[in-house]
């Protein structure tokens, strides 16, 4: 072989190697537009430094839109996304249908045994993990300590709904733009239906009896909705029927809410002095219960990252999921934004970390609320379903949103409470009969 040929072959070899070495796998991640996921996108330089061969394309959506798009994509095998942000409702249902890739073979450093048992169980099916939790949550009360003091009241750790109503009345100052209570009103099975289901649980209501007959025509549901609508009309912000988690978070951070009952994950956002005008005045308490009813209005949820089966980029997707939900990621957030802003509710080790417990005044109550939420016994009376703020059946996504639209209309005043509950009963009965639950 001449030196010229050797040089040409050598040049070709170097060019080929360079092409392979420089090849990138692009994965598309669909996620929700909450603060923790926005923060992750800002921390991507750490991921790229460790994995220069993977590029991440983000699709960031409002909660209701995200749920609709990922459900449509995975059900039709559309293949738009390599990683999906889903929750404890979807995982067991989708895993049963073979729609999700197992995460059993994540690296040992991931330490699956460190995941909180309730969160790990909710993201598993037949003993196999199908989604990795980015954060876990229950729900609790966030309130303005200064306004509570001004009202001459002291928040109990386990308040009743009667106390909440009394406090909301006293804290409301509409002339000053302050509303005693901010609660979800935006329609959606994961928005107002989630909140009102837990509230109904605490009033002794349930979605179905043991024969799957809907229960919206019962006294506890009427009590729940009357209490909710009356309180929100008296002490809630204007346009409350359009407010979900994100809108109420903004209102609270601006100092416009005396109390807000919502996801425990909001604890770090309302106490962040960079984002919240009332950061130094925030207190926390357990979600309320009704006098004589032994159920608090708190839920159990996890936003998690899952990989649809059939993706051509499964290896790269798993590398990303491992990075985004690892112990190292928690340390990364702590190093950049402080321990109080670390994604909560996923790992036992986090709640054994004195740095986190000292920095996060909401940590202990978050863990307590998560432990008390029992998806297998969510209501006072027995039910045939699992799930605290949702019913773990495939049909619930559609039914829950349709019912939520009725509840939102009642809050907006475009229909009556009685009419909304009558419609909810009819909608749910029709869909459950069509699906074969009701014989």
C-alpha positions in Angstrom: 0.0 0.0 0.0 1.4 3.4 -0.9 1.8 6.1 1.6 -0.8 8.1 -0.3 -3.4 5.3 0.1 -2.4 4.8 3.8 -3.0 8.5 4.3 -6.4 8.4 2.6 -7.5 5.3 4.5 -6.3 6.9 7.7 -8.2 10.1 7.0 -11.3 8.1 6.3 -10.9 6.2 9.6 -10.5 9.4 11.6 -13.5 11.0 9.8 -15.6 7.9 10.5 -14.6 7.8 14.2 -15.3 11.5 14.6 -18.8 11.1 13.1 -19.6 8.3 15.5 -18.1 10.1 18.5 -20.0 13.3 17.7 -23.3 11.6 17.1 -26.1 12.8 19.4 -29.3 11.0 20.4 -32.1 13.5 20.8 -34.9 12.6 23.2 -38.1 14.5 23.7 -39.4 15.0 27.2 -43.0 16.1 27.9 -43.4 17.7 31.2 -45.7 19.9 33.3 -45.1 23.7 33.7 -44.5 23.7 37.5 -41.6 25.3 39.2 -39.6 22.2 39.9 -39.6 21.1 36.2 -38.7 24.6 35.1 -35.8 24.6 37.5 -34.6 21.3 36.0 -34.4 22.8 32.6 -32.1 25.5 34.0 -29.9 22.8 35.4 -29.4 20.9 32.1 -25.8 22.1 31.7 -24.9 19.5 34.4 -26.6 16.7 32.4 -24.9 17.8 29.2 -21.5 17.9 30.8 -22.0 14.3 31.9 -23.8 13.1 28.8 -22.7 15.1 25.8 -24.0 12.4 23.4 -27.7 13.1 24.5 -29.7 16.2 23.6 -33.0 16.9 25.3 -35.9 18.5 23.6 -38.4 19.9 26.1 -42.2 20.1 25.6 -43.5 22.0 28.6 -47.3 22.1 29.0 -50.0 23.3 31.4 -51.2 20.3 33.6 -54.5 19.6 31.8 -53.0 19.9 28.4 -50.0 17.7 29.3 -52.4 14.9 30.5 -54.4 15.1 27.3 -51.5 15.1 25.0 -49.4 12.3 26.6 -52.6 10.1 27.0 -53.4 10.5 23.3 -49.9 9.9 22.2 -49.3 6.7 24.3 -52.8 5.3 23.5 -52.3 5.7 19.8 -48.6 4.8 19.9 -47.8 8.2 18.4 -44.2 8.1 19.5 -43.9 11.9 20.0 -42.2 11.6 23.4 -39.3 9.5 24.8 -40.0 10.5 28.4 -43.4 11.5 29.8 -44.2 13.2 33.0 -47.2 11.2 34.5 -48.4 10.4 37.9 -49.7 7.7 40.3 -53.0 7.5 38.5 -51.6 6.6 35.1 -48.7 4.3 36.0 -50.5 1.1 37.1 -53.1 1.5 34.4 -50.7 2.0 31.6 -48.2 -0.5 32.8 -51.0 -3.2 32.9 -51.6 -2.4 29.2 -47.9 -2.8 28.3 -47.5 0.9 27.4 -44.5 1.6 29.7 -41.0 0.3 29.8 -39.8 -1.2 33.1 -37.3 0.7 35.1 -36.0 -2.3 37.0 -32.5 -2.0 35.5 -31.6 1.5 36.6 -28.0 1.7 37.9 -27.4 0.6 41.5 -26.5 4.2 42.3 -30.1 5.1 41.8 -30.9 3.2 45.0 -34.5 2.2 44.4 -34.8 1.0 48.1 -34.4 4.6 49.2 -37.7 5.6 47.6 -40.5 6.2 50.1 -42.6 3.0 50.2 -45.9 4.7 49.4 -44.5 6.5 46.4 -42.6 3.4 45.1 -45.8 1.3 45.4 -47.9 3.9 43.6 -45.5 3.9 40.6 -45.2 0.1 40.4 -47.2 -2.7 38.9 -46.9 -6.4 39.8 -43.8 -5.5 41.8 -42.0 -3.7 39.0 -41.1 0.0 38.9 -42.5 1.7 35.8 -41.9 5.4 36.6 -39.3 7.2 38.7 -40.6 9.9 41.0 -39.4 13.4 40.4 -41.3 14.6 43.5 -44.0 13.3 45.8 -46.7 15.2 47.6 -49.7 15.3 49.8 -51.7 18.4 50.4 -51.9 20.8 53.4 -52.8 24.3 54.5 -50.5 27.2 53.8 -51.5 30.4 55.6 -50.4 33.9 56.4 -49.3 34.0 60.0 -49.5 37.8 60.1 -53.1 37.8 58.9 -54.1 34.9 61.3 -52.7 36.9 64.2 -54.5 40.1 63.0 -57.7 38.0 63.0 -57.1 37.1 66.6 -56.9 33.4 65.8 -54.3 30.6 66.2 -54.2 27.9 63.5 -54.4 24.4 65.0 -52.2 21.7 63.6 -55.4 19.7 62.7 -58.0 22.3 62.0 -61.7 21.6 61.2 -63.5 23.0 58.1 -65.5 25.2 60.5 -62.3 26.8 61.8 -61.2 27.4 58.2 -64.4 29.1 57.3 -64.2 31.3 60.4 -60.6 32.3 59.7 -61.4 32.9 56.0 -64.2 35.3 56.9 -62.0 37.3 59.3 -58.9 37.4 57.0 -60.8 38.6 54.0 -60.2 42.3 53.2 -61.5 42.8 49.6 -60.8 46.5 49.7 -57.1 45.6 50.2 -57.2 42.8 47.6 -56.8 40.1 50.2 -59.0 37.0 50.1 -59.3 34.7 53.1 -59.2 31.4 51.1 -57.8 30.4 47.7 -58.9 26.9 46.4 -58.9 25.2 43.0 -61.8 26.0 40.7 -60.4 25.2 37.3 -62.1 22.2 35.7 -60.0 19.0 35.3 -59.7 15.6 36.9 -56.3 16.6 38.3 -57.4 20.1 39.1 -60.6 21.0 40.9 -61.9 17.4 40.9 -58.7 16.3 42.8 -59.2 18.9 45.5 -63.0 18.4 45.8 -62.6 14.6 46.0 -60.4 14.9 49.0 -62.7 17.5 50.5 -65.6 15.2 50.0 -63.7 12.4 51.6 -63.3 14.5 54.7 -67.1 15.2 54.7 -67.8 11.4 54.6 -68.6 11.3 50.9 -67.4 8.8 48.2 -67.5 8.5 44.5 -69.1 5.0 44.3 -70.7 2.5 46.6 -69.5 -1.1 46.6 -71.5 -1.9 43.5 -70.0 1.1 41.5 -73.2 3.2 41.8 -72.3 6.9 41.8 -73.0 8.8 45.0 -73.4 12.5 44.0 -77.0 12.4 45.0 -76.1 11.8 48.7 -76.1 14.2 51.6 -72.3 14.3 52.1 -71.7 15.5 48.5 -74.3 18.2 48.9 -72.8 19.3 52.1 -69.3 19.4 50.5 -70.3 21.5 47.5 -72.5 23.9 49.5 -69.7 24.5 51.9 -67.1 25.0 49.2 -69.2 27.3 47.0 -70.5 29.4 49.8 -67.0 29.9 51.3 -65.4 30.7 47.9 -68.1 33.2 47.1 -67.7 34.9 50.4 -64.0 34.8 50.8 -62.4 33.6 47.6 -60.8 35.7 44.8 -62.7 36.8 41.8 -62.6 34.4 38.8 -61.9 31.5 41.1 -63.5 29.0 38.7 -60.5 29.6 36.4 -57.8 29.1 39.1 -55.8 25.9 39.4 -52.6 25.2 41.2 -50.4 27.6 39.2 -52.9 30.5 39.4 -53.4 30.1 43.2 -49.7 29.8 43.8 -49.2 33.2 42.0 -52.0 34.8 44.1 -50.5 33.5 47.4 -47.0 34.6 46.5 -48.4 38.1 45.8 -49.9 38.2 49.2 -53.5 38.0 48.1 -54.5 34.8 49.9 -54.9 34.4 53.6 -55.0 30.6 53.3 -54.4 28.1 50.4 -55.1 24.4 50.7 -53.1 22.6 48.0 -50.0 20.4 47.2 -47.3 20.2 49.8 -44.8 20.7 47.0 -45.8 24.4 47.0 -44.1 24.8 50.4 -40.7 25.7 48.9 -42.3 28.2 46.5 -44.3 30.2 49.0 -41.3 30.4 51.4 -38.9 31.4 48.7 -38.0 35.1 49.3 -37.0 35.5 45.7 -40.5 34.6 44.5 -42.9 35.2 47.4 -43.7 38.6 48.9 -44.9 36.8 52.1 -42.1 34.3 52.4 -41.4 35.1 56.0 -45.0 35.0 57.1 -46.0 31.5 55.9 -47.3 28.8 58.3 -48.4 25.3 57.6 -51.1 22.9 59.0 -52.7 19.6 58.1 -55.5 19.6 55.6 -58.9 20.1 57.3 -61.4 17.6 58.5 -65.1 17.9 59.3 -66.2 17.6 62.9 -67.1 14.0 63.7 -65.5 12.7 60.5 -62.2 10.9 60.8 -60.7 11.7 57.4 -58.5 14.7 56.6 -58.7 16.3 53.2 -55.2 15.4 52.0 -54.1 13.4 49.0 -51.2 11.4 47.8 -49.5 12.0 44.4 -46.2 11.9 42.6 -45.2 13.5 39.4 -42.9 10.9 37.8 -40.9 10.3 34.7 -41.8 7.3 32.6 -40.7 5.8 29.2 -43.2 4.6 26.7 -42.6 1.2 25.2 -41.5 1.3 21.6 -39.3 4.4 21.8 -36.2 4.1 19.7 -34.2 6.0 22.3 -34.9 3.9 25.4 -31.3 3.8 26.6 -30.8 7.5 26.3 -34.3 8.1 28.0 -33.3 5.9 30.9 -30.0 7.8 31.3 -32.0 11.0 31.6 -34.5 9.6 34.0 -31.7 8.3 36.2 -30.1 11.7 36.3 -33.3 13.6 36.9 -34.5 11.5 39.8 -31.3 10.6 41.5 -29.8 11.5 44.8 -27.1 13.4 43.0 -29.8 15.6 41.4 -31.1 16.5 44.9 -27.6 17.6 45.8 -27.3 19.6 42.6 -30.4 21.6 43.4 -29.3 22.1 46.9 -25.9 23.4 45.7 -27.5 25.9 43.3 -30.8 27.0 45.0 -30.5 25.7 48.6 -31.9 22.7 50.4 -35.4 24.2 50.8 -35.9 24.0 47.0 -35.0 20.3 46.6 -37.8 18.3 45.0 -39.6 16.8 48.0 -41.4 13.6 48.9 -39.5 10.9 47.1 -36.6 9.6 49.2 -36.3 8.4 52.8 -32.7 9.8 53.0 -34.0 13.3 52.3 -36.1 13.3 55.5 -33.1 12.0 57.4 -30.9 14.9 56.2 -30.6 17.5 58.9 -29.7 20.2 56.4 -33.0 19.7 54.6 -35.0 19.5 57.8 -33.5 22.7 59.0 -34.0 24.6 55.7 -37.5 23.4 54.9 -40.1 24.3 57.6 -42.7 22.3 55.7 -40.7 19.1 55.6 -42.0 17.3 58.6 -45.7 18.1 57.8 -45.2 17.0 54.2 -43.9 13.6 55.3 -46.7 13.2 58.0 -49.4 14.1 55.4 -48.0 11.6 52.9 -47.9 8.8 55.5 -51.5 9.5 56.6 -52.9 9.4 53.1 -54.2 5.8 52.4 -55.1 5.1 48.8 -56.5 1.7 49.8 -58.9 3.2 52.3 -59.6 6.7 51.0 -63.1 7.2 52.4 -65.1 6.7 55.6 -67.4 4.1 54.0 -66.0 1.2 52.1 -65.4 1.6 48.3 -64.4 -0.7 45.5 -61.6 1.5 44.3 -58.1 2.6 45.1 -57.0 6.3 45.1 -57.4 9.3 47.4 -58.0 12.2 45.0 -58.9 10.0 42.0 -60.4 6.6 41.2 -57.9 4.3 39.8 -59.9 3.1 36.8 -59.2 4.0 33.1 -62.5 5.7 32.7 -61.9 8.2 35.5 -59.8 10.6 33.4 -62.8 11.4 31.2 -65.4 11.2 33.9 -63.4 13.2 36.4 -62.9 16.1 33.9 -66.6 16.1 33.0 -67.6 16.2 36.6 -65.1 18.9 37.3 -66.7 21.0 34.6 -70.0 20.8 36.5 -68.3 21.8 39.7 -66.5 24.7 38.1 -69.8 25.9 36.6 -71.4 25.8 40.1 -68.6 27.9 41.5 -68.9 30.4 38.6 -72.6 30.6 39.2 -73.6 29.5 35.7 -75.5 26.5 37.2 -76.8 25.7 40.7 -75.1 23.2 43.1 -78.1 20.9 42.9 -78.0 21.0 39.1 -74.3 20.4 39.0 -74.6 17.3 41.3 -77.5 16.0 39.3 -75.5 16.3 36.1 -72.5 14.7 37.8 -74.6 11.8 38.9 -76.1 11.3 35.4 -72.7 11.6 33.6 -71.0 9.2 35.8 -73.9 6.7 35.8 -74.0 6.7 32.0 -70.3 6.2 31.6 -70.0 3.5 34.3 -72.9 1.6 32.7 -71.4 1.9 29.3 -68.1 0.6 30.6 -69.8 -2.4 32.3 -69.3 -1.5 35.9 -73.0 -1.2 36.6 -75.0 -4.2 35.6 
